[in-house]
Amino acid sequence: MNENLRIAVVGATGVVGSEVLSALFDRDFPAERLTVLASERSEGEELEYGEESLGVEKATPEAFRGIGLALLATPADVSRTLAQAAQAAGAWVVDVSSAFRADGNVPLVLPGFNSELLGASFKGRIVAVPSAVTSALATLLEPLRQSFGVAQVQVTALMGASSAGQRGLRELEQQTAALLSGREPESHAFPQRVGFNLVPQVGPFLANSPWTEEEAGWTLEAARLFAPKGEVPVVAGTAVQVPSFYGHGLSLHVRLRKPASVDQARAALKGSPAIKVLDSPGEKVYPMTSLVTADPTVHVGRLRSFPQAPEWLTLFAAVDNAGRGAALNLVEAGLRLAERPA
């Protein structure tokens, strides 16, 4: 690691930003070379970093002076402005939002999947990482693609309230308390009440489209990730907001190009260090969102196939959306990127 590297964590007070700080602390990154930035309302707050504390500064273009790496855990509209400012200041930038995922001039990088892009030549100094759902999908599909080929994926993503950040966590907590007290709560962070409910909408719908931005993002991001490998699975599905705080659950139906038994598919998945197979349903062992917190792997289980359609594989997966699905991707991509020549 560059001993002179200075890192700015933008959105440090949010759900993902907090996980980014934890990941940097686990890597022994020194506090004196960290700058933590957030919105004006968080300016002056103190964030714990081991036994030290970090003072939150307002995120402005001037805050990136002397910064070598900017990790952006901010909404897309904020990222579009701050990423350009950090790049102009000479920093490498990694962004977790959707702001640059569709931009062909900005590499879309999932560490461990296509990390080689971080050392390749590209325009500018900005890198995007895929969404938590796409990250989990790509991680699971790649060993299946290598062994059997993958033609099509149908996914139902059960997404925790932390997908809407601290605001979403607070709203679920408040709605739960209100409902238990016999009161009907209001909804602000979500389109409908999430407390004791399932909402088949995560994020806004695209203009003149039945698909939400979240759902359309999976298709686009998967295409960008898999295209260089010569095989692009068609990915489509439904995002559902669920009344849990952290973690995403994914119900997947995968059409393989070459039929495979459950045992063969399980063996292929076990071969990936990024995956943890929990597949003993008779013993009540299977993936659950309660098990993935702070786990850097994607959990997968409930593998099933159908004799009438041997090319189809059904499975269930869980991922820590704030950790593995966002913060760890930011940190791993950023530290690799920072090794490039200035």
N, C-alpha and C positions, 0 to 999 in steps of 0.2 A: 504494500500500500504506500502511496505517495505520502511521505512524512510531512509535507507542507500543504497537503490538501485541506481546503476549507469547504465545508458543506453547509448549505442552507436547506433547512426543512421547511417547506411552505405549507401552511395548513396544519401546523404542528399541534394545535389544540383539538383537532378533529379525531374521529375514530381511526382513520388510516394513519394520520400524522403521529398519533401516540404510538402506534405499532412500529412506525418507522424509527422513532427514537429508541424503542426497546430493541429493535434489530441492530441498530448502530451500537448501542451499549453492549449487547452480547458480543459484538465484534471488537470491543475495547477501543472504539473510536473516542479520542479525547474530547472532553467537554469544551476545552478552550478553542477548539477548531470548529465548533458548531455554532451556527446562527439559526435561531428558531423564529419563524415569521408567521403571522396570522393577520386576520382582519383588524380593523381599528378597535372594535369592541373588546378584543382580547389583549390589546397592547398593555404591557405592564404586568401581566400575569407571570407567575413563576412556575416552571415545570420541573418536576423531579427528574434527575438523570443520575441514577445511582445515589451516591451520598451528596451529590452537588445539585444545584438548581440553575436553570437557564431562564433568563428573562426574555419574555416574548416581545418582539419588535413588530411594528406595523410593516406589512409587505408593500414595499414601494420599489420602483426601479432603482433608486439609489442604494437600496439595501443589498444589491448583488455585487457591489464593488469589492473586488478581492476574493470573490467566491469562485471556486473551481468547479463545483458540482451543485446543481440545484435540483432537489427532489420535490416535485409538485404533487401534493395530495389535496388538490383544490377542485372545485366545480369547473366545468368546461369553460364557462364564460370568463372566469378568473384566470384559468390557465392560458387562454389565448393571449391575454395581455402580458401576464408575468413571464411566460416562457420566452416571448420575444425580447422582453427587457433583460432577462438573465442571459440569453444568447448574445445580445448586443454588448453586455458587460464582459463577455469572453468565457462564460461558464458553459459546461456541458449540462444539458437539461434532460431529465426523465420525468414524464408526465403520466399520471395514472387515470386521468379523465378521458372522455371521448373526444376531446378537442382536436386531436391530430391523428386519430386512428384511421381515418379514411384518406389522409393526405399521402399520396404516393411518394412525395419527397421526404417523408418522415418515416424512418424504419419502425416497424411494429415488431417488438422483440419480447419473446417469452424466454427468460433465462432457462437454460437446460434443454430448450427446444430448438431455437435458432440463434444461440448466443454468438455465432460467428459474425452476425451482422454488426455487432458492436465493435469489431475490429476492421470492418470493411469501410471503403470510402463512401460517403453520402453527403448530400447537400445540407448545409447548416449544422447546428449543434444540438438539435432536439431529437429525442427518441420517445416513442409512445409505448406503453405496455397494454396488453389486452385486458378486457374486463375479467372479473373473478370467474364468471361462468365460462367464458371462452377459454380462459387459462386452464380450468379444470377439464373442459372438454378436450382441448388439444393434448393435455397430459395423458388422458385416458385413451384417446383414439390413436395416438402415435404407435404404441406397441401393437395394437390390433391392426393398424394399417401396414406396419412392417411385416407382420406374419400372414395376414389374410386379405389385406386390402379393405378399404371402407368406402362404400358407395353413398350411404345416406344415414343421417342421424335425426331422430325425432326426440326432442327434449322438453320436459316440463321442469322448470326451475322454481323451486320453492325457496324464496329469498327472504332472509331475515331483515328485521327493521333497521339494522345497522347499514344496510344498503343506502339508506337516506341520511346517514351520518348521525351526529349527536342529536340533531333535531328529530330524527326518526325514532331513536331510542327513547328520548323524553316523551314523545307523543304516545308510543306504545305503553310506557309505564303509566302515564296519566290516564289513558283510555282504560287500561286494565283496572286501575284504582276506582275510576268513576263507575264502571260497569258493576264492579263488586259492591259498590255503594248504592246501586239502583239508579244511577244517573246515566243519561245518554250523552256521550262525549262528542265534542266537535273534532273535525278532521282538518288539518292544515298541511302536514308533511306528506300525507297520502291522499289519493283521490276519494277514498271511502274509509270508513272506520276499519282499522286493522285489528283492534282488540277483539278477541274471540271471533275472528272472522277470517275468511280467505278472499283476497281481492285479485281478480285476474287482470291486473294492470300494474306494471312497475314502470314509472316514468311516463312521459307524455307520448301520445300517439304521433306518428309521422303525419304530415299534411296529406290529406286525401288518401289515407292508407289504413287498413285494418291492423297494421303491425305497430307495436310500440318501438321507440328508439332502442330500447334494451334488446328486444327480440331481433330487430333488423341488424343490430350490431353483431350478434353471434354469427350470422350468415356472412357478413362482410369480413369480419376479423378472421374467421376460420379460412375463408378463401385467401386472404393475404398471407396467413401463416403457412398453409399447406401448398399453395401454388408452386413455390420453388422446389417442392419435393415431387412434383409431377403428378399429383393426385389430389383433387379437391373434393372432399365429401360435401354433399349438400346438407347443410345444417339448418333446421327450422324448429320452432317450438313456441311454447307459451311461458311467460314469466308470471308467477303468482306471488303476491306479497303475503307472507304468513306471520302469525302472531308469536314469533320467536325473536330473540334479541340479536344473536350472532349466529353465523353459519348459514350456508346454502345447501339444500338438498337437491339432487338432480336425478330424475327418473328418465332413463335413456332407453331408446329402442334403436339398435344399430344394425344396419343391413350390411353384411360383409360381402365382399366380392367372391370369396371362396368360403364355402360352409365350414364351420368349425364346431367341435364339441365344446361343451362347457369346460371340461377339463383342459382342453387346448387353449381356450381363451383365458382361463384362470392362470395357466402357466405363462402365457405371454404377458399378462398384466403384472405378475409377480416378478418378472424380469426387469421391471423399471424401478429404480431407486426412488423415484418421485411418487410412487403409489404404494399404499398399504392395503392389502387384500384382507377383508373381514367377511368371510363367506361360510359361516356355519349356522344357517338359520335355525336348524333343529335345536341348537344350543343357545338360541337367541343372540347370536353374534352376527352383527351386520352394521353397516355404517349408520351413524346418527350424528346430527349436528352438535350434540353435546360432547362428542368425543374428539372433535377436530380442533378445538380451541388450542392455540399455540402449537399445533402440530404442523410441520412444514410439508407433510405429504397429503395427497388426495386419497381419501378412503373410498373403497369400492367393494361391493358385495351384492347379494341377492342375484347372482348370475343364473339366468334361465334361457333355455332355447325351446324351440317348437319342432317336433318331428315333421309336421306338415310344411314348415318353412325353415329349413335348417340354416339358411343364410342370415336369419334374424337372431340377434342376441339382445336380451333384456337384462338390465342391471340398474343398481342404485348407487349413487355416490354422494359424498359429503365433502365440503371444503370450507376451511376457515377463510371467509371472504375478506376480512380486514387484514389478516396476517398473510397466509400463503397466497391468497388471491389478489393481493394489492401491495402491501408494505414490503414483503420479502422480494417480490418482483422488482419494485422500485430500487431497493437497496442493492440487490445483486446485480441488476443491470447498471446502476449508477457507479458502483465501485469498479466494475469491469470497464465501463466507459472512461472513467477517470484515469485509467492506466494508459490511455492513448496519448500521443504527443500533443502538446498544447497547440 
